[in-house]
Amino acid sequence: MVERHVLLGIDQGTTRTKAILFNSLGEPISSGYREVPQIYPRPGWVEQDPSVIWSATIEAVKEALGNAKIPVEKISAIGIADQGETVVIWDRTTGQPIYNAIIWQCRRTAETCEELKKKGLEKKISEKTGLVLDAYFSATKVKWILDNISNARQKAERGEILFGTTDTWLIWNLTKGRSFVTDRATASRTMMFNIHTLEWDREILNWLDIPENILPSPCQNSEVVGYTNPEIFFGKQIPIAGVIVDQQGALFGQTCYRAGDIKNTYGTGCFVLMNTGNKPISSRHGLLTTIAWSLNGKVEYALDGGIYVTGAAVKWLKEGLQIIGDVAETEEIAKSIQDTGGVYFVPAFTGLAAPYWDMYARGTILGITGGTTRHHIVRATLESIAYQVYDVLQCMKRDSELPIESIRADGGATANRFLMQFQADVLGIPVLVSKVIETTALGAAYLAGLAVGVWKDREELKKMDKIKYVYAPRMSEEKRNQLLAGWRKAVQRALNWKTGLGGSSSTSS
């Protein structure tokens, strides 16, 4: 069977780039994959080589095309999902980066954020951008490069250098410099974009001393923003028609198109997003307000709850504690015992993110007795993932006042049936696992296909949506409340660990 339409979804992630070809039914045909190594110049600093991000993308696409034995001209459009807040700055003329990409995980600008807070700018920045004032986002990373790299500020003022997140960097290279754009959803993650006016916020740029002329033009998430240059992209001009930040891409790929729809991506961390419709909802409970996507001249918003450590805690069991041989065995280990024996694990390795936002919290294992075994630790680790997602969903429920009927799940940990069932039990609602695991790339492909007429509208996409598993809650309310009470006590110990050692701690809940 010859496919009439083939869409290419590129998922440029934090540690790898994936290129996936989808048919017109939204089914994956083939894929390509390349690692992107991280660089750690100092403790807390995280970088990548932008040229490696670019070459990994081209190599992944080449592999996907080769595996499918599909000629490049069969691709109807390209959609790109990017890793979000990561910063690349390059020379407008030569195309060469002036510094490594500073990754979203990098904490080098924490002091800059504290200085901005002391100036009383935290509330104003939050009102304009929907974000908390944190080193996580792009703005202070851009300022750091301009302040610390030789001649960078002078070049910026003369318009000789350009800033972009990884979507902008890839599009600029794919089009050989003809398109300098980002999408509104990605822009909303930079802490420089006003989510109400849909423009770069000049007041924030002034506070940070960032020239507006280095910033890309914001566009909709589903429109043709440029064409690949034949010299660059296997001899063909292909429209680039979908662009979105990774977690919003997964939200779109999971067809969460109604206000109140929620998805959670289980990865190194967990990223929970709720579609809130056409009005931004300011969180009173530690969540972020962000643009979900911009389509057909309209904007839809989302509440965002990021959890730093979930899958990374399971990896720690293998590589740190060395009490498991493979991540896959955690399911059977957890099922082999009735409960954790009262053990709780709060995996706050780098602090706690939403809804606590406490960088001083630290990992805590409580309830250990002489009868505690590795089985209890493993099960407590999996349960901690579900508890953290519960915390975020409760905040979303209070902030949005929208009914939550179910949650869509994607990411590697959805293969763990114990975790998915426990997640449903703790939440008290069904967990729906998508048949397509790579929903981020799928969301980018969907957006591209809509722009070039492969699909008519989102209703058509919704009809193609396929659920692989449904996990219905089976736990009694009494048992659920008992477990959650223990979790809340454990979190408080993690938040207050410094106080317990005689130090000071700044916490919020």
C-alpha positions as CSV (number, residue, x, y, z in Angstrom):
1,M,0.0,0.0,0.0
2,V,1.4,3.4,-1.1
3,E,0.8,6.1,1.4
4,R,-0.8,9.2,-0.1
5,H,0.4,11.4,2.8
6,V,3.4,11.0,5.0
7,L,4.1,13.4,7.8
8,L,7.5,13.8,9.5
9,G,7.4,14.6,13.2
10,I,10.7,15.7,14.7
11,D,11.0,15.5,18.5
12,Q,14.1,17.4,19.5
13,G,14.4,16.3,23.2
14,T,16.9,17.0,25.9
15,T,19.1,14.0,25.4
16,R,18.1,12.8,22.0
17,T,16.4,13.7,18.7
18,K,13.7,11.4,17.3
19,A,12.4,11.6,13.7
20,I,9.2,9.6,13.1
21,L,7.2,9.2,9.9
22,F,3.4,9.0,10.3
23,N,0.8,8.0,7.8
24,S,-2.5,9.8,7.3
25,L,-4.1,7.6,10.1
26,G,-1.6,9.0,12.6
27,E,0.2,5.6,12.8
28,P,4.0,5.5,12.9
29,I,5.7,4.0,9.8
30,S,9.3,4.2,10.9
31,S,11.7,6.2,13.1
32,G,15.2,7.4,13.5
33,Y,17.1,8.2,16.7
34,R,20.3,10.0,17.7
35,E,21.7,10.8,21.1
36,V,22.7,14.4,22.0
37,P,25.3,14.3,24.7
38,Q,25.1,16.8,27.6
39,I,28.1,18.8,28.7
40,Y,28.7,19.7,32.4
41,P,31.3,22.5,32.7
42,R,30.6,23.1,36.4
43,P,28.3,21.6,39.0
44,G,24.7,22.8,38.2
45,W,25.7,23.9,34.6
46,V,24.2,21.9,31.7
47,E,25.1,22.6,28.0
48,Q,24.9,20.9,24.6
49,D,26.8,21.6,21.3
50,P,24.2,23.2,19.0
51,S,26.0,21.7,15.9
52,V,25.4,18.3,17.4
53,I,21.7,19.1,17.9
54,W,21.5,20.0,14.2
55,S,23.5,17.0,12.9
56,A,21.6,14.6,15.1
57,T,18.4,15.8,13.7
58,I,19.5,15.3,10.1
59,E,20.9,11.9,10.8
60,A,17.7,10.8,12.6
61,V,15.6,12.0,9.6
62,K,17.9,10.1,7.2
63,E,17.5,6.9,9.3
64,A,13.7,7.2,9.4
65,L,13.5,7.6,5.6
66,G,15.9,4.7,5.1
67,N,14.0,2.4,7.4
68,A,10.7,3.2,5.7
69,K,12.3,3.1,2.2
70,I,10.2,6.2,1.4
71,P,11.6,8.9,-0.9
72,V,11.8,12.4,0.7
73,E,9.4,13.9,-1.8
74,K,6.6,11.8,-0.3
75,I,6.7,13.9,2.9
76,S,3.7,16.3,2.8
77,A,4.9,18.4,5.7
78,I,7.3,18.6,8.7
79,G,6.3,19.2,12.3
80,I,8.9,20.1,14.9
81,A,8.6,19.7,18.7
82,D,11.4,21.3,20.7
83,Q,12.9,20.8,24.2
84,G,11.5,24.2,25.3
85,E,13.5,26.6,27.4
86,T,17.0,25.7,26.1
87,V,18.9,28.7,24.6
88,V,21.0,28.9,21.4
89,I,22.6,32.1,20.2
90,W,24.4,32.2,16.8
91,D,26.0,34.6,14.3
92,R,23.5,35.9,11.8
93,T,26.1,35.8,8.9
94,T,28.1,32.7,9.6
95,G,25.4,30.6,11.3
96,Q,28.0,29.6,13.9
97,P,26.9,29.5,17.6
98,I,28.7,32.0,19.8
99,Y,28.4,29.6,22.8
100,N,27.1,26.2,23.6
101,A,23.3,25.7,24.0
102,I,22.4,26.3,27.7
103,I,19.9,23.6,28.6
104,W,16.7,24.2,30.5
105,Q,18.1,22.1,33.4
106,C,21.0,24.5,33.9
107,R,21.0,26.5,37.2
108,R,23.8,29.0,36.6
109,T,21.4,32.0,36.6
110,A,19.7,31.2,39.9
111,E,21.5,34.3,41.5
112,T,20.2,36.5,38.7
113,C,16.7,35.4,39.4
114,E,17.2,36.1,43.1
115,E,18.4,39.6,42.2
116,L,15.3,40.2,40.1
117,K,13.1,39.1,43.0
118,K,14.8,41.5,45.3
119,K,13.9,44.3,42.8
120,G,10.3,43.3,43.3
121,L,9.8,42.0,39.7
122,E,8.6,38.5,40.5
123,K,4.9,39.3,40.6
124,K,5.0,41.5,37.5
125,I,6.9,38.8,35.4
126,S,4.5,36.1,36.6
127,E,1.4,38.2,35.6
128,K,2.8,38.9,32.1
129,T,4.3,35.5,31.3
130,G,2.3,33.0,33.5
131,L,5.7,31.6,34.8
132,V,7.5,31.7,38.1
133,L,10.7,33.6,38.1
134,D,13.2,30.8,37.8
135,A,16.5,29.8,36.1
136,Y,14.5,27.0,34.4
137,F,13.3,29.5,31.7
138,S,15.2,31.1,28.8
139,A,15.3,34.8,29.7
140,T,18.1,34.8,32.3
141,K,20.1,32.3,30.2
142,V,20.1,34.8,27.3
143,K,21.2,37.6,29.6
144,W,24.0,35.4,30.9
145,I,25.4,34.8,27.4
146,L,25.1,38.5,26.5
147,D,26.9,39.5,29.8
148,N,29.6,36.9,29.7
149,I,30.6,36.1,26.2
150,S,33.1,38.4,24.6
151,N,31.5,41.1,22.3
152,A,28.1,39.3,22.5
153,R,26.2,42.4,23.8
154,Q,27.8,44.7,21.2
155,K,26.9,42.2,18.5
156,A,23.3,41.9,19.8
157,E,22.9,45.7,19.7
158,R,24.1,45.7,16.1
159,G,21.7,42.9,15.2
160,E,24.6,40.6,14.3
161,I,23.5,37.6,16.4
162,L,20.2,35.7,16.8
163,F,18.5,33.9,19.7
164,G,16.3,30.9,19.5
165,T,15.1,27.8,21.3
166,T,15.9,24.6,19.5
167,D,12.9,24.9,17.2
168,T,14.2,28.2,15.9
169,W,17.7,26.9,15.5
170,L,16.5,23.8,13.5
171,I,14.1,25.9,11.3
172,W,16.8,28.5,10.6
173,N,19.2,25.7,9.5
174,L,16.6,23.7,7.5
175,T,15.7,26.8,5.6
176,K,19.3,28.0,5.3
177,G,18.6,31.2,7.2
178,R,15.4,32.2,5.3
179,S,13.0,31.6,8.3
180,F,13.7,33.1,11.8
181,V,10.6,32.1,13.8
182,T,9.4,30.4,16.9
183,D,5.9,29.4,17.8
184,R,3.8,31.1,20.5
185,A,3.6,28.0,22.8
186,T,7.4,27.8,22.8
187,A,7.8,31.6,23.2
188,S,5.5,31.4,26.3
189,R,8.3,29.3,27.9
190,T,11.0,31.9,27.6
191,M,9.9,34.3,30.4
192,M,10.1,37.1,27.8
193,F,6.7,36.6,26.0
194,N,3.5,38.2,27.2
195,I,0.8,35.5,27.0
196,H,-1.9,38.1,27.0
197,T,-0.7,40.5,24.2
198,L,1.0,37.6,22.3
199,E,4.2,39.7,21.9
200,W,7.7,39.9,23.2
201,D,7.3,42.0,26.4
202,R,9.5,45.1,26.0
203,E,9.3,45.9,29.7
204,I,10.8,42.5,30.6
205,L,13.4,42.8,27.9
206,N,14.3,46.2,29.3
207,W,14.7,44.8,32.9
208,L,17.0,42.1,31.5
209,D,18.8,44.3,29.0
210,I,18.0,42.0,26.0
211,P,17.7,43.7,22.6
212,E,14.4,42.8,20.9
213,N,16.1,42.6,17.5
214,I,17.7,39.2,18.4
215,L,14.4,37.5,19.0
216,P,12.5,35.4,16.4
217,S,9.1,36.2,15.1
218,P,6.3,34.4,16.9
219,C,4.0,32.4,14.7
220,Q,1.0,30.1,15.1
221,N,1.6,26.4,15.9
222,S,0.0,25.2,12.6
223,E,1.0,27.2,9.6
224,V,3.7,27.0,6.9
225,V,6.7,28.9,8.4
226,G,9.2,28.0,5.7
227,Y,10.5,25.4,3.3
228,T,13.5,23.2,3.6
229,N,16.4,24.2,1.4
230,P,17.2,21.5,-1.1
231,E,20.9,21.8,-0.5
232,I,20.3,21.0,3.2
233,F,17.4,18.6,3.1
234,F,18.1,15.7,0.7
235,G,17.5,17.8,-2.4
236,K,13.8,18.7,-1.8
237,Q,11.7,21.6,-0.7
238,I,9.3,20.4,2.0
239,P,7.0,22.7,4.0
240,I,7.7,23.1,7.7
241,A,4.1,23.6,9.0
242,G,3.9,22.5,12.6
243,V,6.0,23.9,15.5
244,I,5.4,23.4,19.2
245,V,7.2,22.9,22.5
246,D,7.4,19.3,23.5
247,Q,4.9,19.0,26.4
248,Q,2.2,21.0,24.5
249,G,3.0,18.8,21.5
250,A,2.2,15.7,23.6
251,L,-1.1,17.4,24.8
252,F,-2.0,17.9,21.1
253,G,-1.0,14.4,20.1
254,Q,-3.1,13.0,22.9
255,T,-6.1,14.9,21.4
256,C,-6.7,16.9,24.6
257,Y,-8.8,19.5,22.8
258,R,-11.4,20.3,25.4
259,A,-11.1,22.4,28.5
260,G,-10.4,20.1,31.4
261,D,-8.6,17.5,29.3
262,I,-5.3,16.4,30.9
263,K,-2.2,14.5,29.9
264,N,0.8,13.3,31.8
265,T,4.1,12.4,30.2
266,Y,6.2,9.9,32.2
267,G,9.9,10.4,31.5
268,T,12.9,11.5,33.5
269,G,10.4,13.8,35.2
270,C,6.7,14.0,34.8
271,F,4.9,16.8,32.9
272,V,1.2,17.3,33.6
273,L,-0.7,19.7,31.4
274,M,-4.4,20.6,31.5
275,N,-6.2,22.3,28.6
276,T,-8.0,25.3,30.1
277,G,-9.6,26.7,27.0
278,N,-9.4,30.2,25.6
279,K,-8.7,32.0,28.8
280,P,-5.5,31.9,30.8
281,I,-6.0,30.8,34.4
282,S,-3.6,32.2,37.0
283,S,-2.6,29.5,39.4
284,R,-3.0,30.1,43.2
285,H,-1.4,26.7,43.9
286,G,2.1,26.7,42.4
287,L,1.4,25.8,38.8
288,L,2.4,27.6,35.6
289,T,0.1,29.3,33.2
290,T,1.2,28.7,29.6
291,I,0.0,28.8,26.0
292,A,-1.2,25.4,24.8
293,W,-1.3,26.3,21.1
294,S,-2.4,28.9,18.6
295,L,-4.6,27.8,15.8
296,N,-6.8,29.6,13.2
297,G,-6.2,32.9,14.8
298,K,-7.2,31.8,18.3
299,V,-5.1,30.9,21.3
300,E,-5.8,28.2,23.9
301,Y,-4.1,28.0,27.3
302,A,-3.0,25.3,29.7
303,L,-2.0,24.8,33.3
304,D,1.4,23.2,33.7
305,G,2.8,21.1,36.5
306,G,6.3,19.9,36.1
307,I,7.8,17.3,38.4
308,Y,11.6,17.1,38.4
309,V,12.3,13.5,39.4
310,T,10.2,10.4,38.6
311,G,11.8,8.1,36.1
312,A,15.1,9.4,37.2
313,A,14.4,7.9,40.7
314,V,13.9,4.5,39.1
315,K,17.2,4.9,37.2
316,W,18.8,5.8,40.6
317,L,17.7,2.4,41.9
318,K,19.7,0.8,39.1
319,E,22.8,3.0,38.8
320,G,23.0,4.6,42.3
321,L,21.8,2.1,44.8
322,Q,22.3,-0.8,42.4
323,I,19.4,-2.8,43.9
324,I,17.9,-3.6,40.5
325,G,19.5,-4.9,37.3
326,D,17.0,-3.4,34.9
327,V,14.2,-0.8,35.1
328,A,11.7,-3.3,33.6
329,E,12.0,-5.6,36.6
330,T,10.5,-3.0,38.9
331,E,6.9,-4.0,37.9
332,E,7.3,-7.6,39.1
333,I,9.2,-6.6,42.3
334,A,6.4,-4.1,43.2
335,K,3.7,-6.7,42.6
336,S,5.5,-9.3,44.7
337,I,4.6,-7.6,48.0
338,Q,1.2,-6.3,49.2
339,D,2.5,-2.8,50.2
340,T,5.6,-0.8,51.0
341,G,5.4,-1.8,54.7
342,G,5.0,1.9,55.6
343,V,8.0,3.1,53.6
344,Y,7.7,6.4,51.7
345,F,10.3,7.8,49.3
346,V,10.3,11.5,48.3
347,P,12.7,11.7,45.4
348,A,13.6,15.4,45.8
349,F,17.2,15.0,44.4
350,T,17.2,18.6,43.0
351,G,14.5,20.1,45.1
352,L,10.7,19.8,44.5
353,A,9.0,21.5,41.6
354,A,5.3,22.0,41.2
355,P,3.4,22.6,43.4
356,Y,6.1,23.2,46.1
357,W,8.9,25.0,44.2
358,D,11.4,24.4,46.9
359,M,15.0,24.2,45.6
360,Y,16.2,23.3,49.1
361,A,14.1,20.1,49.6
362,R,16.1,16.9,49.4
363,G,15.4,13.2,48.8
364,T,13.9,11.4,51.8
365,I,13.1,7.8,52.6
366,L,10.9,7.3,55.7
367,G,9.4,4.4,57.6
368,I,12.4,2.0,57.3
369,T,12.4,-0.9,59.8
370,G,14.5,-4.0,60.3
371,G,12.0,-5.8,58.0
372,T,12.4,-3.4,55.1
373,T,13.8,-5.0,51.9
374,R,14.8,-3.8,48.5
375,H,11.3,-4.8,47.3
376,H,9.8,-2.2,49.6
377,I,12.2,0.5,48.4
378,V,11.4,-0.3,44.8
379,R,7.7,-0.2,45.3
380,A,7.9,3.0,47.3
381,T,9.8,4.6,44.4
382,L,7.1,3.7,41.9
383,E,4.4,4.9,44.3
384,S,6.2,8.2,44.7
385,I,5.7,8.9,41.0
386,A,1.9,8.5,41.3
387,Y,1.8,10.6,44.5
388,Q,3.6,13.5,42.9
389,V,1.2,13.4,39.9
390,Y,-1.7,13.4,42.4
391,D,-0.4,16.5,44.1
392,V,-0.3,18.4,40.7
393,L,-3.8,17.2,39.7
394,Q,-5.3,18.4,42.9
395,C,-3.9,21.9,42.3
396,M,-5.2,21.8,38.8
397,K,-8.6,20.9,40.0
398,R,-8.7,23.8,42.5
399,D,-7.2,26.3,40.1
400,S,-9.4,25.5,37.1
401,E,-12.6,24.4,38.9
402,L,-13.1,22.1,35.9
403,P,-14.2,18.4,36.3
404,I,-11.4,15.9,35.7
405,E,-12.9,12.7,34.3
406,S,-9.7,10.9,33.3
407,I,-6.0,11.4,32.5
408,R,-4.2,10.6,29.3
409,A,-0.7,9.0,29.8
410,D,2.3,8.6,27.5
411,G,6.0,8.1,27.9
412,G,8.2,5.1,28.7
413,A,6.8,4.3,32.2
414,T,3.3,3.6,30.8
415,A,4.7,0.1,30.1
416,N,4.8,-0.5,33.9
417,R,1.4,-1.9,34.6
418,F,1.8,-1.7,38.4
419,L,2.5,2.0,38.2
420,M,-0.4,2.7,35.9
421,Q,-2.9,0.8,38.1
422,F,-1.5,2.5,41.2
423,Q,-1.8,5.8,39.5
424,A,-5.5,5.2,38.7
425,D,-6.1,4.0,42.3
426,V,-4.5,7.1,43.8
427,L,-6.2,9.6,41.5
428,G,-9.6,7.8,41.7
429,I,-10.1,8.3,37.9
430,P,-9.2,6.2,34.9
431,V,-5.7,6.4,33.3
432,L,-5.8,6.1,29.5
433,V,-2.6,4.9,27.9
434,S,-2.2,5.9,24.2
435,K,-1.5,3.3,21.6
436,V,1.1,5.6,20.1
437,I,3.9,6.1,22.6
438,E,5.6,9.0,20.8
439,T,2.8,11.5,21.2
440,T,5.1,14.5,21.2
441,A,6.2,13.8,17.6
442,L,2.6,12.9,16.7
443,G,1.4,16.2,18.0
444,A,3.9,18.1,15.8
445,A,2.9,15.9,12.8
446,Y,-0.8,16.6,13.4
447,L,-0.2,20.3,13.5
448,A,1.8,20.2,10.2
449,G,-0.9,18.0,8.6
450,L,-3.6,20.4,9.5
451,A,-1.7,23.3,8.0
452,V,-1.3,21.7,4.6
453,G,-4.8,20.1,4.4
454,V,-4.0,16.4,5.2
455,W,-6.7,16.6,7.8
456,K,-9.6,19.0,7.9
457,D,-9.9,19.8,11.6
458,R,-9.3,18.5,15.1
459,E,-12.5,16.5,15.1
460,E,-11.0,14.3,12.3
461,L,-7.9,13.8,14.5
462,K,-10.0,12.9,17.5
463,K,-11.7,10.1,15.5
464,M,-8.3,8.6,14.8
465,D,-7.3,8.6,18.4
466,K,-6.5,5.1,19.8
467,I,-6.3,4.0,23.4
468,K,-4.2,0.9,24.2
469,Y,-5.1,0.4,27.9
470,V,-7.6,1.8,30.3
471,Y,-6.7,1.4,34.0
472,A,-9.8,1.9,36.2
473,P,-9.4,2.7,39.9
474,R,-9.9,-0.2,42.2
475,M,-8.8,1.1,45.6
476,S,-11.2,2.1,48.3
477,E,-11.5,5.7,49.3
478,E,-10.5,4.9,52.8
479,K,-7.3,3.2,51.7
480,R,-6.5,6.0,49.3
481,N,-6.9,8.7,52.0
482,Q,-4.7,6.6,54.4
483,L,-1.9,6.4,51.9
484,L,-2.1,10.0,50.9
485,A,-1.9,11.1,54.5
486,G,1.4,9.3,54.9
487,W,2.7,10.8,51.7
488,R,1.9,14.4,52.9
489,K,3.8,13.7,56.1
490,A,6.8,12.4,54.1
491,V,6.8,15.5,51.8
492,Q,6.9,17.8,54.9
493,R,10.0,16.0,56.1
494,A,11.6,16.5,52.7
495,L,10.7,20.2,52.7
496,N,12.0,20.7,56.3
497,W,15.1,18.6,56.2
498,K,17.4,21.7,56.5
499,T,15.5,22.9,59.5
500,G,15.8,19.5,61.1
501,L,19.6,19.8,60.8
502,G,19.6,23.2,62.5
503,G,19.7,25.2,59.3
504,S,17.2,27.4,57.7
505,S,14.7,26.5,55.0
506,S,12.4,28.4,52.7
507,T,9.4,26.3,51.8
508,S,6.0,26.8,50.2
509,S,3.1,24.4,49.8
